[in-house]
Every structure is written in structure tokens, then in C-alpha cells.
Amino acid sequence: MRFMVLVKADKNSEAGVLPDKKILTAMGKFNDELVKAGVMLAGEGLQSSSKGARVKFSKGKRTVIDGPFAETKELVAGFWLWQVRSKEEAIEWLKRAPFEDTEVEIRQVFEAEDFGPEFTPELREQEERQRAQIATKAAKKQSRRTLDQRLEEARSRGNERKDCVEIPMQVNPYLNFNGQCEAAFKFYEQCLGGKIVFMQTHGDSPTADQVPPAWRDRIIHATLRVGDTLLMGSDAPPEHYQKPQGIYVSLSVATPADADRIFKALAEKGTVQMPVQKTFWSPRFGMLVDRFGIPWMVNCDQAA
């Protein structure tokens, strides 16, 4: 489930008063916890309404109304977008936020399945394609921006060789399954609080006529977004499938409670190799192989 968390405006935010270092530090620490737990999808503060505008739609006309707006309590000063398992989990996270003397609202975001049959497969595919394009373009812009910054730093040091500049990239696990990819990714989506952003069968791909009929409902590619991380996978042909050996998918979580919950979920019908427990480096660490044969390490990032 996704929830938008709306921070209401007050007289200070509308007056353009910026938070002090203490508040920024506390909020940065809280955001770190959200990111590490895979909860935070986005979060921004908003300028005062004096720098905004409204567009009124009435009888085919568009009327622009410039800010500021008088009803301060109805205005929004900032927001988060969170991915959690339930409204109760969102509330528990919000209780930990470093706010004082304010009111924060939680609103659930519509998902595709909420719209029922009116949201046709064609419309669903269109939305998924749009989301994928947005994510791809954003990643490219960020990579380009980061590379430009590093090139500029290299030039300032008198070194313009591109091969001496670290190129930004992302390393993502890619898992192979023996015909169980769809079930596995739906399981991981629930366990990890992620979102399947892409899943396609061989039968729905341009290569449908090149695979046996029995193989057309197998997954040619799937992508699960968990926080800022992508987990990818597919079904491998039987003659090429091998059980994972010598690797683990390492999962870092923010709190011991998160580690216990996720470890228990992943271990159900699987094999526990090392029970989740306190170690010298972490308050919670455990190792397991899940029901689909994928090895996992679950580690809490808090100090032991």
C-alpha cells in the first residue's frame, strides 16, 4: 500500500520561516530510517502559498488565482509518499516523526486494482509504461547530473580524463526461477512492502511464437521496486536453470522489529540457515533460503 503523508502549513511556513539546524538534523535522521526500511518513495517541502497559484475550472473557463491563500490550516507545507503494508504501519512510522505542535494527515493512494473493471488491461499497461518511462528518465537525468558534477570536479583538479572519473551506476540482483517467478515476486511484494512495476510473460512478448505453448505463461522479465532498489528476475528454461549457489540477496532494514518480521515472512516454508539474532555488528542478523530456493541475508543497520 502507498500512503501520502501531508504536513499542514502554519503561520511560520506561510511566512517563509525556514527550519533550524536542529529540526533539519532530526528530520534527516528520520528520513534515513524511512529510506533504509524501504518505506520512503518521495518526500519534499513546499514553498509558501505566496509563490503558488490555483487554476479554477468552471463552465469551460480557466481562471488563475495567484497566492497567497488565506486558509492556512487547509494548506500543505510538505509531503512524503510511503510504501507500507497497512495504514497501521504508516501511523506507527508517523508517530516517530520529529514534529511538535502540528497536525499531519495520512491519505491512502489509489492502486490499479481499486478502480475495478473500468480500469481495463490496456489502461493498466499504459500506466505501467508511463511509470517505467518516468523512472527511466529520472534515473538518466540523475546519472547525467552526477557525472557532470564529477567531471567538473576533475577539471577543477586539472584532470579532464573521463576514465579517471567514477561513472555512476546501479547494481541490481537478477534472480532465475524454475517456473515460479510470478509467484515469487508476488510473495516478495507482500513480504518487503515493494511494488511490482513490470511483469511480462513469454506469451505476451514479441517472442511468443518462439517458445513452446507450455512455456508461454512463464515470466520473461519482472521488476520489483523496493524503496530505491530494483529486484529483477525471470523464469529460466529447464535446461539452463541452476539453483543459486555462492550468493545471497542481502536485505538491510532499519529496526530489529523490521528484521524479525521480514525474516519470519521470508523463512515460511523455507530453510533457516542462521536464526535471526543479535551479533557483534548488528542487533538482528539472519540467513535463510526461501520457499523458491533464493538465499537471503537479513541485517538490521542499527548499531549492535
KATA-V169355 format. One line per field, one symbol per residue. ss: DSSP state (H for helix, E for strand, L for the rest). psi: psi as a letter, one per 30 degrees, with the letter a starting at -180 (. if undefined). A space follows every 10 residues. Layout:
BEGIN
ss = ???
psi = ???
END
This chain:
BEGIN
ss = LEEEEEEELL HHHHLLLLLL HHHHHHHHHH HHHHHHLLLE EEEEELLLHH HLEEEEEELL EEEEEELLLL LHHHLEEEEE EEELLLHHHH HHHHHLLLLL LLLEEEEELL LHHHHHHHLL HHHHHHHHHH HHHHHHHHHH HHHHHHHHHH HHHHHHLLLL LHHHLLLLLL LLLEEEELLL HHHHHHHHHH HHLLEEEEEE EHHHLLLHHH LLHHHLLLEE EEEEEELLEE EEEEELLLLL LLLLLLLLEE EEELLHHHHH HHHHHHHLLL EEEEEEELLL LLLLEEEEEL LLLLEEEEEE LLLL
psi = kkkkjjjlla eeeffgkkll eeeeeeeeee eeeeeefgek elkllkllff galkjkjjhf kjkkjkllke iefflkflll jkjlfleeee eeeeffkhlk hlkkkkkkkk lefffaffil eeeeeeeeee eeeeeeeeee eeeeeeeeee eeeeefggjg kffgkkkklk kkkjkklhgg eeeeeeeeee efhakjfkkk lefglfgegg llefffglkf kkkkkjbgkk klllkkkeff kkkkkglkjk kkleleeeee eeeeeefkga kkejkklklf fkfkklklka fggkkkkkkk flk.
END
